[in-house]
Amino acid sequence: MTIITPETEHGVVHRFPTTTCFKYNGWPSVCRDDRGVLYAVASSMRMSHVDPTGKNCMYVSFNEGKSWTPPIVVNDSHFDDRDTGITYVGDGKMVLSWFSLAYPDYCEPIQGYDWFPAGDKAISKGFGEMWKTLPEEEFKKGTGAFIKTSDDYGVTWSDPIRVPLTAPHGPSVCKDGTLVYMGKYMDEDYVAPAPIVVYISRDAGKTWEHQGTVPVGEDCIIENMHEPHVVELPGGRLLGAIRVHERKSEPMLSIYTTFSDDKGKTWSTPKCIGVDGLPPHLLVHSGGAVICSYGCRTQGKHAERAVVSYDGGETWTEDYCLDDRIDTQTDMGYPASVELSDGSILTVYYQCLPKQWHTSVLYTKWKLQGK
């Protein structure tokens, strides 16, 4: 069931003008602090979907999404800094997460794209020549999964802290202040197959310890389990949701959920919730509902969507279409949601604006049915 509410409002967190070659934005996330300030993040100032020029940027709103600051660069390495997550821990403390991959050879394909202007191709060639001069130890030091921490509401940030897992939206905070992070295990070489693992931090992200490992679903292939997210439910139970594609039975892109009743040490066998899309972001609404937002990339059905559970993730009922203003562009999605002061929801995501080929960070404000 698709529910369209009259309160739905679309807007832009950030877009670049067409006059710059660094106009691609991707994989956003969002959080809200105890003052009501919103923080959206994304991998921005990129040339394309896979591109070492990507930077981890933050956008701040002091009026619940009506307007946003220009991009604030929080992290920028020699490599492709992507999948930026943001978590507000409390008392001004925040965690920024991302992972960096080395793609020095990707500049050559860009130079062959007919739809890239000559100037963009020249810049790409220059970057490619620069990466060839980097020493091997620079690649080892700069690639992998990382976080940065802040103790002053994101004004200043720590140096990068290497972590052994990655997920697009980063960790979540529990009622006791513990950070719980469910992600794809990522060693220095990002060797697959790798399991979905859970780590916790008791010091606002400065140090991490392994807590548990999620079993492989009965219909899953371990290589195709990626990009999870986890939240703590009101009773203390942990709910995790995982991106799964190309299952054993059919090549359907979908989301599987798993539960832990011992603070993440052991997990139930993941089960498919049946939605056509991925990856998941989970939000526990103050009214008790759990919202799972995701992007549908199936041809002819492109949309940012969300399903809702009223029983702690056991079953999922309403299916909200948040934004289907997409033609054939499949490079879109990764929605993440946050609750506003009036109980409405703001969901950020990336996709192309009408008549544009490059992706922007957009948002939709909406309300649960009857709320």
C-alpha positions as semicolon CSV with decimal commas, in nm:
position;residue;x (nm);y (nm);z (nm)
1;M;0,000;0,000;0,000
2;T;0,143;0,335;-0,105
3;I;0,043;0,620;0,122
4;I;0,073;0,980;0,003
5;T;0,020;1,235;0,279
6;P;-0,075;1,599;0,212
7;E;0,204;1,712;0,445
8;T;0,475;1,576;0,214
9;E;0,733;1,841;0,123
10;H;1,036;1,805;-0,105
11;G;1,350;2,014;-0,085
12;V;1,724;2,035;-0,147
13;V;1,999;1,991;0,110
14;H;2,269;2,063;-0,147
15;R;2,323;2,071;-0,520
16;F;2,615;2,194;-0,729
17;P;2,573;2,414;-1,037
18;T;2,637;2,253;-1,372
19;T;2,940;2,477;-1,423
20;T;3,164;2,269;-1,198
21;C;3,297;1,922;-1,273
22;F;3,282;1,829;-0,901
23;K;2,903;1,825;-0,882
24;Y;2,824;1,465;-0,787
25;N;2,681;1,389;-0,438
26;G;2,614;1,043;-0,297
27;W;2,515;0,822;-0,004
28;P;2,390;1,071;0,257
29;S;2,289;1,029;0,619
30;V;2,135;1,254;0,884
31;C;2,106;1,301;1,260
32;R;1,961;1,551;1,511
33;D;2,126;1,681;1,827
34;D;1,969;1,763;2,164
35;R;1,921;2,127;2,059
36;G;1,720;2,033;1,749
37;V;1,999;2,107;1,503
38;L;2,013;1,875;1,200
39;Y;2,333;1,742;1,046
40;A;2,329;1,587;0,700
41;V;2,643;1,433;0,551
42;A;2,735;1,296;0,210
43;S;3,028;1,213;-0,013
44;S;3,035;1,531;-0,217
45;M;3,247;1,731;-0,462
46;R;3,292;1,420;-0,677
47;M;3,317;1,376;-1,052
48;S;3,123;1,048;-1,068
49;H;2,992;0,745;-0,878
50;V;3,336;0,589;-0,832
51;D;3,593;0,864;-0,800
52;P;3,893;0,938;-0,576
53;T;3,802;1,308;-0,559
54;G;3,515;1,237;-0,317
55;K;3,512;1,423;0,015
56;N;3,313;1,371;0,337
57;C;3,100;1,685;0,367
58;M;2,854;1,802;0,634
59;Y;2,550;2,028;0,595
60;V;2,386;2,186;0,901
61;S;2,030;2,312;0,945
62;F;1,920;2,528;1,238
63;N;1,553;2,539;1,131
64;E;1,460;2,171;1,091
65;G;1,556;2,146;0,728
66;K;1,415;2,467;0,583
67;S;1,767;2,581;0,493
68;W;2,114;2,429;0,507
69;T;2,470;2,557;0,527
70;P;2,708;2,522;0,232
71;P;2,921;2,206;0,239
72;I;3,164;2,179;0,530
73;V;3,452;1,946;0,440
74;V;3,515;1,722;0,741
75;N;3,748;1,474;0,572
76;D;3,939;1,473;0,245
77;S;4,210;1,220;0,161
78;H;4,388;1,125;-0,160
79;F;4,132;0,848;-0,206
80;D;3,762;0,788;-0,262
81;D;3,605;0,890;0,072
82;R;3,251;0,753;0,051
83;D;2,946;0,625;0,244
84;T;2,948;0,906;0,500
85;G;2,753;0,834;0,820
86;I;2,674;1,071;1,109
87;T;2,567;0,988;1,466
88;Y;2,486;1,220;1,755
89;V;2,595;1,053;2,078
90;G;2,488;1,319;2,329
91;D;2,640;1,609;2,524
92;G;2,784;1,759;2,205
93;K;2,961;1,438;2,106
94;M;2,934;1,314;1,746
95;V;3,078;1,039;1,525
96;L;3,145;1,064;1,153
97;S;3,204;0,735;0,966
98;W;3,319;0,650;0,614
99;F;3,544;0,423;0,413
100;S;3,815;0,511;0,162
101;L;3,913;0,306;-0,142
102;A;4,193;0,365;-0,391
103;Y;4,082;0,398;-0,753
104;P;4,386;0,551;-0,926
105;D;4,302;0,371;-1,252
106;Y;3,946;0,502;-1,267
107;C;4,053;0,833;-1,417
108;E;4,132;0,665;-1,750
109;P;3,772;0,543;-1,808
110;I;3,644;0,893;-1,725
111;Q;3,858;1,031;-2,006
112;G;3,674;0,798;-2,246
113;Y;3,322;0,905;-2,145
114;D;3,166;1,100;-2,432
115;W;2,937;1,287;-2,192
116;F;3,229;1,426;-1,987
117;P;3,341;1,774;-2,108
118;A;3,698;1,808;-2,232
119;G;3,794;2,015;-1,927
120;D;3,667;1,747;-1,690
121;K;3,867;1,481;-1,875
122;A;4,181;1,692;-1,846
123;I;4,132;1,731;-1,470
124;S;4,073;1,358;-1,439
125;K;4,395;1,287;-1,627
126;G;4,584;1,516;-1,391
127;F;4,450;1,334;-1,086
128;G;4,548;1,002;-1,242
129;E;4,905;1,119;-1,290
130;M;4,917;1,243;-0,929
131;W;4,804;0,909;-0,783
132;K;5,077;0,728;-0,974
133;T;5,333;0,921;-0,769
134;L;5,194;0,819;-0,428
135;P;5,413;0,573;-0,235
136;E;5,272;0,233;-0,145
137;E;5,267;0,313;0,228
138;E;5,033;0,605;0,155
139;F;4,780;0,363;0,006
140;K;4,803;0,132;0,309
141;K;4,763;0,421;0,551
142;G;4,482;0,599;0,371
143;T;4,250;0,318;0,259
144;G;4,006;0,126;0,477
145;A;3,722;0,214;0,716
146;F;3,747;0,510;0,953
147;I;3,564;0,737;1,196
148;K;3,624;1,082;1,337
149;T;3,485;1,202;1,670
150;S;3,378;1,547;1,785
151;D;3,315;1,678;2,137
152;D;3,179;2,019;2,033
153;Y;2,878;1,958;1,808
154;G;3,090;1,905;1,497
155;V;3,290;2,227;1,515
156;T;3,621;2,039;1,544
157;W;3,702;1,675;1,469
158;S;3,964;1,422;1,574
159;D;4,216;1,262;1,344
160;P;4,084;0,954;1,160
161;I;4,045;0,641;1,374
162;R;4,068;0,314;1,180
163;V;3,784;0,065;1,244
164;P;3,742;-0,289;1,105
165;L;3,389;-0,250;0,964
166;T;3,186;-0,022;0,741
167;A;2,819;0,066;0,685
168;P;2,666;0,363;0,502
169;H;2,494;0,523;0,803
170;G;2,746;0,442;1,075
171;P;2,672;0,342;1,435
172;S;2,366;0,406;1,653
173;V;2,355;0,515;2,016
174;C;2,184;0,310;2,288
175;K;2,000;0,447;2,591
176;D;2,305;0,393;2,814
177;G;2,530;0,586;2,574
178;T;2,695;0,279;2,422
179;L;2,752;0,302;2,048
180;V;2,656;-0,010;1,853
181;Y;2,793;-0,047;1,501
182;M;2,678;-0,319;1,260
183;G;2,878;-0,333;0,940
184;K;3,058;-0,536;0,680
185;Y;3,391;-0,658;0,813
186;M;3,666;-0,468;0,636
187;D;4,032;-0,551;0,677
188;E;4,307;-0,345;0,519
189;D;4,258;-0,517;0,183
190;Y;3,874;-0,538;0,202
191;V;3,886;-0,907;0,114
192;A;3,552;-1,080;0,043
193;P;3,375;-1,288;0,151
194;A;3,340;-1,112;0,483
195;P;3,068;-1,140;0,748
196;I;2,836;-0,882;0,895
197;V;2,984;-0,801;1,236
198;V;2,887;-0,589;1,537
199;Y;3,126;-0,368;1,736
200;I;3,054;-0,147;2,037
201;S;3,216;0,162;2,185
202;R;3,175;0,285;2,543
203;D;3,378;0,603;2,499
204;A;3,186;0,787;2,225
205;G;3,372;0,617;1,942
206;K;3,733;0,654;2,046
207;T;3,786;0,276;2,093
208;W;3,590;-0,025;1,967
209;E;3,556;-0,393;2,059
210;H;3,402;-0,686;1,873
211;Q;3,065;-0,784;2,019
212;G;2,916;-1,038;1,779
213;T;2,879;-1,175;1,426
214;V;2,553;-1,208;1,233
215;P;2,485;-1,555;1,086
216;V;2,430;-1,596;0,713
217;G;2,063;-1,613;0,615
218;E;1,930;-1,943;0,485
219;D;1,872;-1,795;0,138
220;C;2,175;-1,565;0,145
221;I;2,525;-1,568;0,003
222;I;2,780;-1,414;0,238
223;E;2,939;-1,209;-0,044
224;N;2,599;-1,047;-0,107
225;M;2,525;-0,933;0,248
226;H;2,623;-0,567;0,278
227;E;2,546;-0,220;0,417
228;P;2,352;-0,294;0,738
229;H;2,211;-0,064;1,004
230;V;2,116;-0,133;1,365
231;V;1,906;0,039;1,632
232;E;1,809;-0,030;1,991
233;L;1,437;-0,080;2,047
234;P;1,258;0,063;2,354
235;G;1,287;-0,264;2,548
236;G;1,662;-0,295;2,488
237;R;1,641;-0,543;2,203
238;L;1,864;-0,470;1,903
239;L;1,718;-0,474;1,553
240;G;1,952;-0,500;1,255
241;A;1,866;-0,468;0,886
242;I;2,095;-0,583;0,605
243;R;2,120;-0,519;0,231
244;V;2,097;-0,852;0,046
245;H;2,114;-0,895;-0,330
246;E;2,117;-1,195;-0,560
247;R;1,983;-1,451;-0,316
248;K;2,012;-1,823;-0,380
249;S;1,648;-1,846;-0,490
250;E;1,623;-1,530;-0,703
251;P;1,822;-1,215;-0,793
252;M;1,596;-0,985;-0,591
253;L;1,741;-0,682;-0,416
254;S;1,594;-0,683;-0,069
255;I;1,640;-0,627;0,305
256;Y;1,679;-0,889;0,577
257;T;1,631;-0,827;0,949
258;T;1,797;-0,987;1,251
259;F;1,753;-0,949;1,630
260;S;1,974;-0,966;1,937
261;D;1,851;-0,996;2,296
262;D;2,195;-1,000;2,458
263;K;2,332;-0,658;2,356
264;G;2,465;-0,780;2,022
265;K;2,658;-1,090;2,124
266;T;2,433;-1,333;1,936
267;W;2,190;-1,273;1,651
268;S;1,893;-1,449;1,498
269;T;1,915;-1,588;1,146
270;P;1,834;-1,299;0,909
271;K;1,495;-1,313;0,737
272;C;1,370;-1,127;0,430
273;I;1,107;-0,857;0,487
274;G;1,004;-0,869;0,119
275;V;1,068;-0,512;0,006
276;D;1,207;-0,440;-0,340
277;G;1,499;-0,212;-0,259
278;L;1,801;-0,137;-0,042
279;P;2,003;-0,049;0,163
280;P;1,818;-0,002;0,495
281;H;1,820;0,280;0,746
282;L;1,630;0,230;1,072
283;L;1,463;0,495;1,287
284;V;1,271;0,434;1,610
285;H;0,995;0,696;1,619
286;S;0,888;0,850;1,951
287;G;0,543;0,700;1,892
288;G;0,689;0,349;1,898
289;A;0,693;0,275;1,525
290;V;1,011;0,157;1,353
291;I;1,075;0,315;1,014
292;C;1,295;0,143;0,756
293;S;1,380;0,371;0,463
294;Y;1,538;0,240;0,144
295;G;1,575;0,310;-0,227
296;C;1,409;0,107;-0,502
297;R;1,624;0,082;-0,815
298;T;1,406;-0,164;-1,009
299;Q;1,351;-0,044;-1,365
300;G;1,024;0,147;-1,392
301;K;0,973;0,156;-1,013
302;H;1,247;0,397;-0,907
303;A;1,158;0,566;-0,579
304;E;1,271;0,655;-0,230
305;R;1,051;0,451;0,001
306;A;0,992;0,356;0,364
307;V;0,811;0,072;0,538
308;V;0,685;0,087;0,896
309;S;0,664;-0,171;1,174
310;Y;0,445;-0,135;1,483
311;D;0,571;-0,451;1,654
312;G;0,942;-0,390;1,683
313;G;1,039;-0,509;1,337
314;E;0,858;-0,844;1,349
315;T;0,621;-0,741;1,067
316;W;0,610;-0,444;0,832
317;T;0,288;-0,275;0,723
318;E;0,258;0,069;0,562
319;D;0,466;0,133;0,252
320;Y;0,534;0,502;0,195
321;C;0,646;0,636;-0,143
322;L;0,859;0,937;-0,049
323;D;0,987;1,050;-0,388
324;D;0,933;0,888;-0,727
325;R;1,034;1,188;-0,938
326;I;1,291;0,974;-1,120
327;D;1,299;0,870;-1,484
328;T;1,551;0,599;-1,570
329;Q;1,847;0,703;-1,353
330;T;1,932;0,412;-1,124
331;D;2,207;0,598;-0,939
332;M;1,994;0,706;-0,645
333;G;1,873;0,610;-0,300
334;Y;2,040;0,550;0,037
335;P;1,766;0,739;0,226
336;A;1,813;0,805;0,599
337;S;1,550;0,947;0,832
338;V;1,533;1,160;1,146
339;E;1,238;1,266;1,360
340;L;1,159;1,638;1,391
341;S;1,019;1,823;1,693
342;D;0,655;1,783;1,584
343;G;0,684;1,409;1,521
344;S;0,716;1,447;1,144
345;I;1,006;1,283;0,963
346;L;1,279;1,424;0,743
347;T;1,441;1,177;0,505
348;V;1,755;1,266;0,309
349;Y;1,875;1,080;-0,001
350;Y;2,057;1,134;-0,328
351;Q;1,919;1,138;-0,680
352;C;1,905;1,360;-0,987
353;L;1,682;1,665;-0,996
354;P;1,460;1,681;-1,307
355;K;1,656;1,740;-1,629
356;Q;1,994;1,698;-1,455
357;W;2,235;1,406;-1,490
358;H;2,438;1,474;-1,176
359;T;2,307;1,373;-0,834
360;S;2,213;1,609;-0,552
361;V;2,135;1,563;-0,182
362;L;1,758;1,601;-0,144
363;Y;1,506;1,562;0,136
364;T;1,141;1,479;0,192
365;K;0,943;1,584;0,500
366;W;0,649;1,355;0,574
367;K;0,432;1,216;0,854
368;L;0,318;0,873;0,956
369;Q;-0,043;0,797;0,868
370;G;-0,271;0,933;1,138
371;K;0,014;1,101;1,328
